[in-house]
């Protein structure tokens, strides 16, 4: 965390006077600075410090994370969608749905992550299960709502076409994080070694997101 010099008591600035640069710069860095774009911001703020806040027309409000050296939203949210083709799991062991759908989210231990998903299971002779994997910690089924049987709201029952949705909140642990970022992956399995179809095309896309709600 950046330590700023104490600007002292803040009174009215008198016309025609000049403020000390150290004091004035510390006040400036505590304000919300407005720019037309991230590029415009970068041309003015060439060496940002942790905790600086800005607003741009394209990204809205963002805070500078000096650990990751990036500007990020106050409530970071990342999402992914698959429309490239259905998935056909046929194993009782978890397998990746699509690594291109991995969600990388800046966070610290204790942050609460909200996961949500929307998709469609087709009918079949077996049940289908979806779970969230902590990639760094190499653990499937994280969170109390995402145990070894997967997230209950994302399950597909046998013999029925099932639209799926809903989500759960997971408190991040230190083992999930590497260099300030946690990576989460969608995993799938079946209740028996028989194929079940999880739709993922333009007509019925598979979508999920993760939002960092903070502490």
C-alpha positions as CSV (number, residue, x, y, z in Angstrom):
1,X,0.0,0.0,0.0
2,X,1.3,3.4,-1.0
3,X,2.1,5.8,1.9
4,X,1.2,9.4,1.1
5,X,2.6,12.5,2.8
6,X,0.2,14.2,5.2
7,X,-1.2,17.2,3.4
8,X,-2.2,18.8,6.8
9,X,-5.4,20.7,7.4
10,X,-7.2,21.5,4.2
11,X,-8.3,25.1,4.1
12,X,-9.4,27.4,1.2
13,X,-6.7,28.1,-1.4
14,X,-6.2,31.9,-1.7
15,X,-6.2,33.5,-5.1
16,X,-2.8,34.2,-6.5
17,X,-0.9,31.9,-4.1
18,X,1.0,28.7,-5.0
19,X,0.7,25.5,-3.1
20,X,3.6,23.2,-2.2
21,X,4.0,20.5,-4.9
22,X,4.2,17.6,-2.4
23,X,1.0,18.7,-0.7
24,X,-0.9,19.5,-3.9
25,X,0.2,16.2,-5.6
26,X,-1.0,14.2,-2.6
27,X,-4.4,15.9,-2.8
28,X,-4.6,15.3,-6.5
29,X,-3.9,11.5,-6.1
30,X,-6.8,11.3,-3.7
31,X,-9.3,12.7,-6.2
32,X,-11.2,11.0,-9.0
33,X,-9.4,12.0,-12.1
34,X,-11.5,12.1,-15.3
35,X,-10.3,11.1,-18.8
36,X,-11.9,10.3,-22.2
37,X,-10.2,6.9,-22.5
38,X,-7.6,4.6,-20.9
39,X,-5.1,5.8,-23.5
40,X,-5.8,9.4,-22.5
41,X,-5.3,8.5,-18.9
42,X,-2.0,6.7,-19.7
43,X,-0.6,9.8,-21.3
44,X,-1.2,11.9,-18.2
45,X,-0.6,9.4,-15.5
46,X,2.6,7.6,-16.5
47,X,3.5,6.3,-13.0
48,X,0.3,5.6,-11.2
49,X,0.3,4.7,-7.5
50,X,-1.8,2.1,-5.6
51,X,-5.3,3.3,-4.7
52,X,-5.5,6.0,-7.3
53,X,-9.1,6.3,-8.7
54,X,-10.0,7.4,-12.2
55,X,-13.1,7.6,-14.5
56,X,-13.0,7.1,-18.3
57,X,-15.9,7.2,-20.7
58,X,-15.1,3.7,-21.9
59,X,-14.4,1.9,-18.5
60,X,-16.2,4.0,-15.9
61,X,-14.7,4.1,-12.4
62,X,-11.5,2.1,-11.9
63,X,-8.8,1.8,-9.1
64,X,-5.1,1.2,-9.7
65,X,-3.9,-2.1,-8.2
66,X,-0.1,-1.6,-7.7
67,X,0.4,-5.3,-6.9
68,X,-0.8,-6.4,-10.4
69,X,0.1,-3.0,-12.0
70,X,-3.3,-2.7,-13.6
71,X,-6.4,-0.5,-13.5
72,X,-9.4,-2.5,-12.5
73,X,-13.1,-2.1,-11.7
74,X,-14.2,-1.6,-8.1
75,X,-16.3,-4.8,-8.4
76,X,-14.3,-6.8,-11.0
77,X,-16.5,-9.2,-13.1
78,X,-15.3,-11.6,-15.7
79,X,-17.4,-13.8,-18.0
80,X,-17.1,-16.3,-20.8
81,X,-19.5,-17.9,-23.3
82,X,-19.2,-20.9,-25.5
83,X,-21.0,-21.1,-28.8
84,X,-18.5,-23.3,-30.7
85,X,-20.3,-26.6,-30.2
86,X,-22.1,-28.9,-27.7
87,X,-20.2,-30.8,-25.1
88,X,-20.7,-34.6,-24.8
89,X,-19.4,-35.8,-21.4
90,X,-19.5,-39.6,-20.8
91,X,-17.4,-40.2,-17.8
92,X,-17.9,-40.3,-14.0
93,X,-14.7,-38.3,-13.5
94,X,-14.6,-34.6,-13.9
95,X,-13.2,-33.2,-17.1
96,X,-12.7,-29.6,-18.4
97,X,-15.6,-28.1,-20.3
98,X,-13.5,-25.6,-22.2
99,X,-10.2,-24.1,-21.0
100,X,-10.9,-21.0,-23.1
101,X,-13.8,-20.3,-20.6
102,X,-11.4,-20.0,-17.7
103,X,-12.1,-17.0,-15.5
104,X,-9.2,-15.0,-14.1
105,X,-10.1,-12.6,-11.3
106,X,-8.0,-10.2,-9.2
107,X,-8.6,-11.0,-5.5
108,X,-7.2,-11.5,-2.1
109,X,-7.9,-14.2,0.5
110,X,-11.4,-13.7,2.0
111,X,-12.9,-12.0,-1.0
112,X,-16.4,-13.3,-1.8
113,X,-16.8,-14.5,-5.4
114,X,-20.2,-14.8,-6.9
115,X,-20.5,-17.5,-9.6
116,X,-23.4,-17.7,-12.0
117,X,-24.2,-19.8,-15.0
118,X,-26.8,-20.2,-17.8
119,X,-27.1,-23.3,-20.0
120,X,-29.1,-26.2,-21.2
121,X,-28.8,-30.0,-20.6
122,X,-30.5,-32.3,-23.2
123,X,-32.3,-35.4,-22.1
124,X,-30.4,-38.6,-21.6
125,X,-30.2,-41.7,-19.6
126,X,-27.8,-40.2,-17.0
127,X,-27.5,-37.1,-14.9
128,X,-25.0,-34.4,-15.7
129,X,-23.0,-32.4,-13.2
130,X,-21.1,-29.1,-13.5
131,X,-18.6,-27.9,-10.8
132,X,-16.0,-25.1,-10.4
133,X,-12.3,-25.9,-10.2
134,X,-9.7,-23.8,-8.5
135,X,-6.9,-24.1,-11.1
136,X,-4.1,-22.9,-8.8
137,X,-5.2,-25.1,-5.9
138,X,-6.1,-28.0,-8.3
139,X,-9.4,-28.7,-6.4
140,X,-12.8,-29.5,-8.0
141,X,-16.1,-28.6,-6.5
142,X,-15.0,-25.5,-4.5
143,X,-17.5,-23.9,-2.2
144,X,-20.3,-25.5,-0.1
145,X,-22.7,-25.2,-3.0
146,X,-20.3,-26.8,-5.4
147,X,-19.3,-30.1,-3.8
148,X,-18.2,-33.4,-5.4
149,X,-21.7,-33.7,-7.0
150,X,-21.4,-30.3,-8.6
151,X,-23.5,-27.2,-8.2
152,X,-27.1,-28.4,-7.6
153,X,-28.6,-25.5,-9.7
154,X,-26.4,-26.5,-12.6
155,X,-27.3,-30.2,-12.7
156,X,-29.1,-32.0,-15.5
157,X,-31.5,-34.8,-14.4
158,X,-31.8,-38.0,-16.5
159,X,-34.5,-38.3,-19.1
160,X,-35.3,-34.6,-19.1
161,X,-34.4,-31.4,-21.0
162,X,-33.2,-29.1,-18.2
163,X,-32.5,-25.3,-18.5
164,X,-29.9,-24.5,-15.9
165,X,-29.0,-21.3,-14.1
166,X,-28.4,-19.7,-10.7
167,X,-25.2,-19.5,-8.7
168,X,-23.4,-19.4,-5.4
169,X,-20.9,-17.4,-3.4
170,X,-17.5,-18.7,-2.6
171,X,-15.0,-17.1,-0.1
172,X,-11.5,-17.2,-1.7
173,X,-8.7,-18.9,0.2
174,X,-5.0,-18.1,-0.1
175,X,-4.3,-21.3,-2.0
176,X,-6.6,-20.2,-4.8
177,X,-4.4,-17.2,-5.6
178,X,-1.1,-16.7,-7.5
179,X,0.3,-13.2,-8.1
180,X,-2.9,-11.6,-7.0
181,X,-5.2,-13.6,-9.4
182,X,-7.4,-16.6,-8.9
183,X,-8.3,-18.7,-11.9
184,X,-11.5,-20.8,-12.0
185,X,-12.5,-23.5,-14.5
186,X,-15.8,-25.1,-15.4
187,X,-15.8,-28.9,-15.0
188,X,-18.3,-31.5,-16.1
189,X,-19.1,-35.2,-15.4
190,X,-21.9,-37.7,-15.7
191,X,-23.5,-40.0,-13.1
192,X,-22.6,-43.0,-15.2
193,X,-20.3,-43.7,-18.2
194,X,-23.0,-42.7,-20.7
195,X,-23.0,-39.6,-22.9
196,X,-25.2,-36.6,-22.0
197,X,-25.3,-33.5,-24.1
198,X,-24.6,-30.0,-22.7
199,X,-25.7,-27.4,-25.2
200,X,-23.1,-24.8,-26.3
201,X,-24.0,-23.3,-29.6
202,X,-25.4,-20.0,-30.9
203,X,-29.0,-21.0,-30.3
204,X,-28.3,-22.2,-26.7
205,X,-25.0,-20.8,-25.5
206,X,-23.2,-21.8,-22.4
207,X,-22.4,-18.8,-20.3
208,X,-20.9,-18.2,-16.8
209,X,-19.4,-15.3,-14.9
210,X,-17.5,-14.6,-11.7
211,X,-17.9,-11.3,-9.8
212,X,-15.6,-10.2,-6.9
213,X,-17.9,-8.8,-4.2
214,X,-15.0,-7.9,-1.9
215,X,-14.7,-8.8,1.8
